[in-house]
Amino acid sequence: MIPKSKSPPCYQSTQSCRSPTPAQLAHLFSSFAPISIGAGGVRPCSIAFGADQLEIIALTGIVYIQDHVGWRVGFGVPAILIFLSVIMFFIASLLNLKKKPKKSLFTGFAQVIVVAYRNRNLSFPFPNSSERYHHGKDSKIVVPTDKLRFLNKACITRNPEQEIAANGLAVNPWRLCTIEQVEELKALIKVLPLWSTGIMLSINVSQTTFILIQASSMDRHISQNFEIPPASFATFGLIVMVIWVILYDRVILPLASKIKGKPVQLGVKLRMGIGLLLSCMAMVVSVIVEMIRRGKAIQEGNSSNDSAVSRMSAVWLVPQYCLLGLAEAFTAIGQTEFFYSELPKSMSSIAAALFGLGMAVSNLLSSVVVSIVTKLTSRRGKESWVSNNINKGHYDYYYWVLAIMSFINLLYFLLCSWAYGPCGEQVTKVRDTGNDSKGEELYLIEGLTLKMHGVRLKEGE
């Protein structure tokens, strides 16, 4: 809307472009920064409210306005909607229960690391000895787990009279931590390898720029008078994701449970693995489609004209979008459930934010991958694989790189999954004693030994 804020136009006839001024770049980047900060605050918290379903509106209605009316209105409509959402949020927040955190989780993590290092020379108490471990007043955990055992030294008490106050809290939390703090940090460290396996999926999903360029160079007409905007093709992935989630929860699982005569549920790690496999397949399909598209474009004499539109239908891009949508439905939802089930309830905010953090990291790594590919393939005056001229470049080779990286990531996931062991969800009910014994239920966690009512149970008992 402000002419001086825009960089001078490029003239294709003379191939002359003037770079934007530092003030214009500062103006542009000053809008990116609050958008990123705002998204970082909203997205993790909105997962529980299903806000991702609204992306379908963004990829259809808003994109259509931007393509056919212009960017002023295209940006203005979301700005108005966001302003209205802020008003609605503050009105609705009056009806919500708000819990203030007792302290920062990250402060607790730092305390565990510092205290564990300070106590590195302490000897561990005797096995199953709970007297020398500091725990919360109402804690059900009296002995820390053996995994990442070096962190257990953070909750060892040397002189309880001096280190623990009358209210049961540590006099100096930078000198003594609770078992709960130690186990929270362990839980986070334990899930990080499996969390990192989802980054490659997000890298594949973030290739929207290249797919948009492909769609722009193909025939996007559904009818003689209607043409799909390039950015709206991502809608197919979202539609497939929503359809699969509904079918999986309401049709497939109930039907499978009815056939087997007992509840059937795909484990979260299995779903994550299936999603990563589908992501790898999506990249292979992308390679095949781009090889066909590029070949047809060259046959039509468009090898040097990057603005020419091929007669090949853009519908060929739909299968890779559908596979990526299914991959997200399996891995993204599986990861979110995995974080919620494996992390303590006190870390729910971190469980919600981990997937969003993975997406942020993947966007940065995606830029790094593109930069490396551009640098390596444009040596000696050659055209880069990811050239702006899609017909001179080799997007198919670039997709091969992503496909190979996805396959290596799948192998990495299998290794991390094996090293992690059974999830907390893998709990089998072994006996229900009914109301005559206070309705107590015994559960067997795979791979663990439980001790209930003084009787030690081994796996299978």
Long-range contacts (C-beta under 8 A, 24 or more apart in sequence): 1-72, 40-356, 40-360, 43-356, 44-349, 44-352, 44-353, 44-355, 44-356, 45-349, 45-352, 47-336, 47-352, 47-355, 47-356, 48-352, 53-242, 55-238, 56-235, 56-238, 56-239, 56-242, 59-231, 59-232, 59-234, 59-235, 59-238, 60-232, 60-235, 63-229, 63-231, 63-232, 64-229, 64-232, 66-229, 66-231, 67-229, 67-231, 105-184, 105-346, 105-347, 105-349, 105-350, 108-177, 108-181, 108-184, 108-185, 109-181, 109-184, 109-185, 109-188, 111-154, 111-173, 111-174, 111-177, 111-181, 112-151, 112-154, 112-177, 112-181, 112-182, 112-185, 113-151, 113-154, 113-185, 114-174, 115-153, 115-154, 115-155, 115-174, 115-175, 115-176, 115-177, 116-150, 116-151, 116-152, 116-153, 116-154, 118-175, 119-153, 119-154, 119-156, 120-150, 120-153, 122-153, 122-156, 122-158, 124-149, 124-152, 124-153, 124-156, 125-156, 132-156, 132-157, 133-157, 133-179, 134-160, 134-163, 134-164, 134-170, 134-176, 134-177, 134-178, 134-179, 135-178, 135-179, 135-180, 136-168, 136-178, 136-179, 136-180, 137-167, 137-168, 139-178, 139-179, 139-180, 141-179, 141-180, 141-183, 142-179, 143-179, 144-179, 144-182, 144-183, 145-183, 145-186, 147-186, 147-190, 148-186, 148-189, 148-190, 151-182, 151-185, 151-186, 152-182, 154-181, 154-182, 155-179, 155-181, 155-182, 180-344, 180-346, 183-344, 184-343, 184-344, 184-346, 184-347, 187-342, 187-343, 187-344, 187-347, 188-343, 188-347, 188-350, 190-342, 190-420, 191-338, 191-339, 191-342, 191-343, 191-354, 191-420, 193-416, 193-419, 193-420, 194-269, 194-272, 194-335, 194-338, 194-413, 194-416, 194-417, 194-420, 195-335, 195-339, 195-354, 195-358, 196-358, 196-416, 197-272, 197-276, 197-409, 197-412, 197-413, 197-416, 198-272, 198-276, 198-331, 198-332, 198-335, 198-355, 198-358, 199-358, 199-361, 199-362, 199-365, 200-276, 200-279, 200-362, 200-405, 200-406, 200-409, 201-275, 201-276, 201-279, 201-327, 201-328, 201-331, 201-332, 201-362, 201-406, 202-358, 202-359, 202-361, 202-362, 202-363, 203-362, 203-365, 203-366, 203-369, 203-402, 203-405, 204-279, 204-282, 204-283, 204-324, 204-327, 204-402, 204-406, 205-237, 205-279, 205-324, 205-327, 205-328, 205-362, 206-359, 206-362, 206-363, 206-366, 207-286, 207-366, 207-402, 208-234, 210-386, 210-395, 210-398, 211-286, 211-317, 211-320, 211-321, 213-388, 213-390, 214-289, 214-290, 214-293, 214-314, 214-317, 214-390, 214-395, 215-314, 215-317, 216-309, 217-293, 217-297, 217-306, 217-308, 217-309, 217-310, 217-390, 217-391, 218-293, 218-309, 218-310, 218-312, 218-313, 218-314, 218-316, 218-317, 219-309, 219-310, 219-311, 219-312, 219-313, 219-314, 220-314, 228-314, 230-314, 233-314, 233-317, 233-318, 233-321, 234-321, 236-318, 236-321, 236-322, 236-325, 237-321, 237-322, 237-324, 237-325, 237-328, 238-325, 239-325, 240-321, 240-322, 240-325, 240-326, 240-329, 241-325, 241-326, 241-328, 241-329, 244-325, 244-326, 244-329, 245-329, 245-333, 248-329, 267-423, 267-425, 267-426, 268-334, 268-335, 268-337, 268-338, 268-341, 268-423, 268-425, 269-334, 269-338, 269-417, 269-420, 269-423, 270-334, 271-330, 271-331, 271-333, 271-334, 272-330, 272-331, 272-334, 272-335, 272-338, 272-413, 272-417, 273-410, 273-413, 273-414, 273-417, 274-330, 274-331, 275-326, 275-327, 275-328, 275-329, 275-330, 275-331, 275-332, 275-334, 276-327, 276-331, 276-406, 276-409, 276-410, 276-413, 277-410, 278-323, 278-324, 278-326, 278-327, 278-330, 279-323, 279-324, 279-327, 279-331, 279-406, 280-403, 280-406, 280-407, 280-410, 281-323, 282-320, 282-323, 282-324, 282-327, 283-320, 283-399, 283-400, 283-402, 283-403, 283-406, 284-403, 285-319, 285-320, 285-323, 286-320, 286-396, 286-399, 286-402, 286-403, 287-396, 287-399, 287-400, 287-403, 289-316, 289-317, 289-319, 289-320, 290-395, 290-396, 290-399, 291-396, 292-316, 294-390, 294-391, 294-394, 294-395, 294-396, 297-390, 297-391, 298-391, 302-391, 303-391, 303-392, 304-389, 304-391, 304-392, 305-391, 306-388, 306-389, 306-390, 306-391, 306-392, 308-391, 338-423, 341-423, 341-424, 341-425, 342-423, 342-424, 369-401, 369-402, 369-405, 373-398, 373-401, 421-447, 422-446, 422-447, 430-461
